[in-house]
Amino acid sequence: MVKVALLGTMGAYAAAAGVRYADHRRSRGMEPPPALPDGEPREGIRSADGTPIYADSCGEGPTLFLVHGLACNHTIWRYQRAFLKDRYRVVSLDLRGHGKSGTPASGDQGTERLAEDLQAVVEAFDPPEFAVIGHSMGGFTTLKWHERFGERYGGRLKGLVLVDSSGLDVVEGMVFGSLVKRLYPFPLAAALNLLARERPLALRAWDLYGRSALGYYLARYTAFGKKPPAEEVEFQRELIFSTALPNFMRAMKACLDYHVEPAALSRIEVPVLILVGSEDRLTARKANERTASMIPGSRLVVYPEKGHDTMLECPEEVNRDLGAFLEECFA
């Protein structure tokens, strides 16, 4: 039995290594990604429970708040920051447990708390007019923020953008969602809580896994479409595995617990743009079509053969659609 398991592991590793090699070979000669524009950090931001929240800004003009997804941080918006900073003040934040933000003493990384992180940043910058752009878990955060705080900003909030996210519960749009429904909350929640504890052996295994071809394949499968640029997959891999394992598990549980009432979606009165890759395995196209049908006047753009990280996989198309939408919002 042990021998079979060992052979299976070796076979999986060899297959992942082959995919990684083929991606890098195909991606030779591609134009390198832009450097992340320098941002001016805003000091002293704390969420409602006291958790320190990192945010920085670049550019001038109407304000945009960029909210990253699970196991990412503000740097994932490098293409969009470079594109938008010439016309807007671009504020990028790190949600609790991610990037340069703190980990809450309570361990609570649920979407209610994430919405409070975003609200703390909005209050710190206090712009006269703004839009919010959220990717994946950042989209859940954006909708939960609007549900709780949106009414305070009538006339100031000009639009919302959901990038590879959903207004539905996560299991309604992910691959193997029906299986996850059977396993969550029991026993999957117990496993996530166990892995959220500080255990040196688990942390070491997480680090080794992240450096390997299997870590590369995980990033590729979950976040990209059929022929992704190898450098972007490596970038996403680094983001995932630089997130501490306990924070990753707590954030994953937050996504599985995420819920917004349909009535809250129907009450959204600002323009909403929904962007999704046709091959998105985490927040699938069908889930986004349902979300668009529940938000009055929203518009949906689907990128063929792209996955869950469209802003990395097809940045020119995403920037084009973002730019046109924001121009309308702030006209």
N, C-alpha and C positions, 0 to 999 in steps of 0.2 A: 504493500500500500504506500509506504514511504517512498519507494523507488518510483512508483507511478506518479506521485505528487511532484517529486523532484524533476522527473522528465517533463511533466506538464509545465512546470515553472520555467525550465530551461527553454522549452519550445516557445512559450509566450514571450520570453525575453528576446529570443532570437528574432521572432516575428516583429516585435516592436522596434528592435534595432534596425531591421531591414526597412521598415516604414520611415524611420528617422533618417536613415542614409538616403533613401530615395527622395524624400522631401528636400533635403539639403542639396542634393545634386540637381534637382529640378529648379531650385530657387537661385542657383548661381547667376550672378549678373543682375539680379533685381536691385532696384534703387533702394538704398538704405532708408530706414524710417527717419523722420525729423527728430532733432534733439528736443527734449521737453523744454518749452519756453520757461525762463526763470519766472518764478512767482514770488510776490511779497507776502510772507506769512503774516497772519493776523493773530496776535498773541492774546492769551487769556480767555479763549472760548471754552466754556464748560457746558455740558449738557445738563438737563434738569436734575439728574442724580449726582452731579459733580464730576462726571467723567470728562477728562480733557479731550478736546476735539481739535484736530489740526485742520486748518484751511489756509489757502493762499490765493492770491489774485494776480492777474496780469491783464493788460489792456485797459482801454477806457471806453465808456459808452453805457448803454443799458446793460443790466447785470444778468448773467447766466450762472446758475448753480449746477455744477456737474457732480452727479452722485454715482459712484462706482458700484460694482456688484460683489458677489461672494468671493472671498479670497483674492481680492484685487486691492488697489488703492488709487489715489488721484492720478498716478502716472499713466494709467491705462487710457486716458483721454489725450495722449500726446498729439495725435493727428488733429483732433478737434480744437485743442488749445492753440496750436500753431495756426490753424485756419481762422478761428473766431476772434483772436485777440486784437486784430486790426480794427474791428468794428464794435466790440463789446468788452465790458469788464467781465472776465471769465474767472469765476470763483470755483475752485476744486477743493473738495474736502475728503478726509479719511473718516469713514464710519468707525465706531468703537470696535476695538479689537483688530483693527486693520491699519497698516501703514504706520504713520507717526502719531496716531491717536492712542489714547489710553485704553486699558482693559477695565471694564467696570468692576468695582469691588464685589458687587452682588453676583457677577457672572451673567447678568441679564443682557442678552443681545437680541431680544425679540424686536419685531418690527415696530412695536409701540415705542420702544426706546430709540430705535434708529430714526423714527420720525422726530423724536425730541432732539436728536443730534442735528438733524437738518434744520429744525426750527431755531436751535441755538446759533447756527451759522447765519441763517437769514436775519435774525435779530441783531447779530454782531455787525453785519454790513448795512442793514436797514435801507435797502435801495428804494428809490421812488417808483421804479418799475423793473420787473424781472420775469424770467422764465426758469423753469426747472427741467433738467434733462437727467433721466435716470436709466442706468443699464442694469438689467437682470434684477438682483436684489435691490439695487438702487432704484429701479422702477417700482418695486413693492414699497420701498421707503417713500418714494414720491407720492404714490396714491394714498398711503396711510397718513402721510403728512397733510395732504389735501383734505382727507376725511376729517382730520382733527383740527387743522389750523387754517385751512384755505379761506374760510369765510372772513378771516381777519384782513385779508388782502384784496378785497373787492376793488377793482380799478387799477390796482398795482400789479397783480399777477396777470401776465399777458398770455401765457401758454405753458403747456406741459408736453414733454416728449418722452416716450417709453421706447427704449432701445433693447430689443431681445428680452422683453419682460412680459408681463401679463397682469390683467386685472382679476384673473381667476386664481383659485387655489393652485399651488404648484403642481400637485399630482394630476390636475386636469390637463396639463399640457406637456408633461415630460414623457420620454421614452420609458417604458416599464412602469408607468404611473399606476396601472391597475395592480401590479405586484406590490408597489410601495404602499398602496391603500391597505392591502392585507397585512402588511408588516408594521404599519405605523398607526397608533403609537406603540403598540406592543408587538414584537420585542425591540423594534428599531430604536425607539426613543431611549430605552435602557442602554443600548450599545453606544449611542451617541453620547449619553451622559457619562458612561464609563471612559470613553476616549477623551472626554473633555477634562479629565483629571491630569494633573502634572505627573506623568510617569516617565522617568528617564529612558527606559527601554523603548517605549512607544515613540518618544520624541526622536530618538536616534534612528529608529526604523523609518519614520516619516522623512527625515533628512536624507537617508540613503535612497529611499524610494524616489524622492523628488529629483535626485541627481541622475537617476538611471533612465534607460530607454523606456521603461514602463511608465515613469513619470511623464515623459514626453508624450507617450501614447494617450495617457489619461487626459492631458491638456488638449491634445488634438481631437480626440473623440468627443469630448464634452463641449468644446468651444468653437470648433471649426467645421467647414464643409468639406468638399471632396478634394480640392487641391490647394491647401493653404500655404502661404509663404512660411518656410521653415523658421525664419527669424522671429516671426510673430508667435508661432507656437512655442518657441523657446522662451520668449518674453512672458507669455501667459503661464508657462510652466514655472518660471522663476517667481512670478507673483503668487501663484497658488502655494508653493512650498516655502515661501518666505513668510507666509501667514502661520503663526504658531498653531500647532495641531489642536489644542483646546479651543482656541478662538474659531478655528475652521469648523469644528464640530458644533459649537454653540450657534454659529451663524447658519450652518446647514439646518439645524433644528428650527431656527427662526424662520427659514424659508418654508419648511414643511408645515409650520404652525400659522403661516401668513393667511390672513383672510380679510377681505373688504366686502362689505355688503353691496349687492347690486344696486340698491337705492342710492348709495354714496356715489357710484359711478354715474348714475343717471342724473345726478345733481351737478356734475361738472359743467360749468358754463363757459370756460375759456377754451380756445382752440387746443386740440390734442392731436399730436402726430405719433403714429405707432410704426416703428421700423422693425423688421424681423427677417432673418434668413430662412429660406425655404427648407433648409436642412437642419434647422435648430432642433436639438434633441432635448433641451431643457424647458424651453417655453415655445412650444411648437406653433406653426403657422395657424392651425385650427383654433388654438386657444386665443391667439391674437385677433383672429377674425371674430370670435365671440366677444372679446373685449371691445373691439371697435363697434360692434352692433349695440353694445350696452352704453357707450358714451356718445351722447348726441353730437352729431356734426364732426366726429373724429375722422381722420383719414389714415389709411393703412398703406404702407409701401413694403413690398416683398422683394428681397434680393435673391435671385435664382442661384442655387447651388452653394449658398453661403450658410454659415452656421450661427453659433450663439455669440460670436464676437465680431459682428459686422463692422464695427467702427475700426477694427484692426484689419479685417479681411478684405474689405472693400471701402477704404476710407474716403476715396474721391467721391464715390456715389453717395455715401452717408453725408459727407460735408456739403455736397450739392443740395441734397434734400433738406438738410438742417438749415442751410443758409437761406433757401427760398422760403421755408416755413417761418423762420425768425424774422425775416424781412417783412412778411405779412403781419406777424404779431406786433411788431413795433412800428408799423407804418404810421 
